[in-house]
Amino acid sequence: MANTGSTLLALITGAAIGAGLGLLYAPESGENTRKKLRKDAEEAQDRISKRYKETSSNLSEKAKKARLDFEDRLEETLSSASYKADDILVAMESKLEELRKQNAKLQKDATEEAKNKTKKAVV
């Protein structure tokens, strides 16, 4: 992008210098010189306009490509995160089930122990 700006600046500068030198060394009449300057200015404007359109088009294409690349990378990242989240959830569910079994066993043991204490107290 900086290269394009430099090129455009060089083009404008060259056109201005050329027009100035043309005026200084013009062997033609004022009317012919003005026509020539007008023609040169129109040509310079056309070149600048064409270069501007090319630059705009290139920037639009690059922006579109960058957006598509970003979307692809984002999708990959989200997909990877989703798989990792699924793995974490499976591991947590497994651990939760294990803890439920331990809790049920502890409650069963506590109930049996309470029954045994009650029997001993009655006897």
N, C-alpha and C positions, 0 to 999 in steps of 0.2 A: 504494500500500500504506500509506503514512503517513497519507493522507487517511482511509482506512478505520479505522485505529487511532484517529485523532482523533475520528471519528464515534462509534466504539464507546465511547470514554472519555466523550464528551459524553453519550451515552445513559445510561451507568451513573451518572454524576454527577447528571444530571437526575432519574433515578429515585430516587436516594438523597435528594436535596433535597426532592423531592415527597413522599416517604414521611415525612420529618421534619416538614415543614410540615403534612402531614395529621394527624400525631399531635398537634401543638401546637394546632391549631384544630378538632379533631374534636369535634362536639357529640354524638357517639354514645357508647354504652356501650363498655367495654373489650372485651367479646366481639365486638361488631359491628366495632369498630376493628381487632381482630386478624384477623377474617375478610376485611375490606377490604384490610388490608396483605398478607395471604397471597395474595389474588387479584391485587393489584398486583404482588407479587413474582413470581408465576407468569407474568403477562403480560410483565413485563420479561425474565424468563428465556426465554420463548418468542421475544421479539424479538431478544434477544442470540443465541440458538441459530440463528435464521433468518439473521441477519446473518453469523454465523460460517460457516454452510454456504455462503452466497453468496460470501463472501470466499474460502473454501477452493476452491470451484468455479472462481472467476475465476483464482486463482493456479495451479490445475492446468491450466487452459486456456492461460494465458500461458506456463507452463513447457513445455507440450507444443508450442506454436507456436515457442517459442525453440529447442527441441531440433530440430524439423523444419527451421527456418531454418538452424541450424548444420550439420545434416547435408547440406542442399542446397549450402551454401557450401563445405563440405569436399569434397563430390563434384566441384564445379566446379573447385576448386583442384587436386585430385588429377588430374582429367582434363587440365587445362591443363599441369600438370607432366609428365604422361605424354607429351603431344604434344611438349613441349619436349625431354624426354629422348630421344624417338624421333628428333627432328631432330638432336640432338647425336650420337647413335649413328650415324646415317647419315653425317654429316660425318666422324666419326672412322673409320668403315669405309672411306670414300672415300680419306681421307688415308693410312690403313694400306695400302690397295691401291697407291696411288701410291708409297709408300715401298718396298713389296715389288718393284715394277717397277724402281725406281732401284737397289735392292740387287742384283737379278738382273743388271742391266746392268753394275754395278760389278764383280761377281764374274766376269762374262763377259769384261770388259775386262782384269781382273787375270790371268785364265787365259791370254788371248791374249798379254798382255805377257810372262808367264812363258815361254810357248812360244817367243816371239820371242827372248828372252834366251838360252834354251837352244840355239836354232838358231845364234845368233851365236857362242855359246861353242864349239859343235861345229865350226863352220867356221873 
